Amino acid sequence: MIGVHVDAVLENSNAFLSGFRFGDVILEVANVQVKNPTHMFDEISKHEANGQVEIKFLRGQEVLFCKLSLAH
């Protein structure tokens, strides 16, 4: 399976506040399909701290998008 399964989301974390929930599957980071957690974090790290990156993810059968705020 392509994508990264979200196994946990801390309440009030940037991920939680951006809309991620347990069970979501992250499909793309900034229009780049991610294959595993390492690849996902590598793609996120290409973006500036304190910026935002667009994430495409799957919740159930619904494809959703969000902007993830990046901390420094």
C-alpha positions as CSV (number, residue, x, y, z in Angstrom):
1,M,0.0,0.0,0.0
2,I,1.2,3.5,-0.9
3,G,1.0,6.1,1.8
4,V,1.7,6.4,5.5
5,H,-0.8,5.1,8.1
6,V,-1.4,7.5,11.0
7,D,-1.2,5.4,14.1
8,A,-1.5,8.2,16.7
9,V,-2.2,11.9,16.8
10,L,-1.5,13.9,20.0
11,E,-4.4,16.2,20.9
12,N,-3.5,19.9,20.3
13,S,-0.4,18.9,18.2
14,N,0.0,20.6,14.8
15,A,-1.1,17.4,13.1
16,F,-4.3,17.3,15.2
17,L,-5.0,21.0,14.7
18,S,-4.5,20.5,10.9
19,G,-7.2,17.8,10.9
20,F,-5.3,14.5,11.1
21,R,-6.9,11.6,13.0
22,F,-6.0,8.1,13.9
23,G,-6.5,5.8,10.9
24,D,-5.9,8.4,8.2
25,V,-3.5,7.5,5.4
26,I,-1.1,10.3,4.2
27,L,-0.8,9.9,0.4
28,E,1.1,13.0,-0.7
29,V,3.3,15.8,0.7
30,A,3.4,18.9,-1.5
31,N,2.2,16.8,-4.5
32,V,4.8,14.1,-4.0
33,Q,3.4,10.6,-3.4
34,V,4.9,9.2,-0.2
35,K,5.8,5.5,0.2
36,N,6.8,5.2,3.8
37,P,7.4,7.3,7.0
38,T,11.0,8.0,6.2
39,H,10.1,9.3,2.7
40,M,7.2,11.4,4.1
41,F,9.5,13.1,6.7
42,D,12.2,13.6,4.0
43,E,9.6,15.5,1.9
44,I,8.4,17.5,4.8
45,S,11.9,18.5,5.8
46,K,12.4,20.1,2.3
47,H,10.0,22.9,3.5
48,E,10.9,25.9,5.6
49,A,10.4,25.8,9.4
50,N,7.4,28.0,10.4
51,G,5.9,27.5,7.0
52,Q,3.1,25.2,5.7
53,V,3.0,22.2,3.5
54,E,-0.1,20.8,1.7
55,I,-0.9,17.2,2.6
56,K,-3.3,14.9,0.7
57,F,-4.7,12.1,2.8
58,L,-7.3,9.4,2.9
59,R,-10.0,9.1,5.6
60,G,-12.1,6.0,5.0
61,Q,-13.0,6.3,1.3
62,E,-12.7,10.2,1.2
63,V,-9.7,12.0,-0.1
64,L,-9.0,15.2,1.9
65,F,-6.4,18.0,1.8
66,C,-5.0,20.1,4.6
67,K,-2.2,22.6,5.2
68,L,0.2,21.4,7.9
69,S,2.0,24.1,9.9
70,L,5.6,23.3,10.4
71,A,7.4,24.2,13.7
72,H,11.0,25.1,13.9
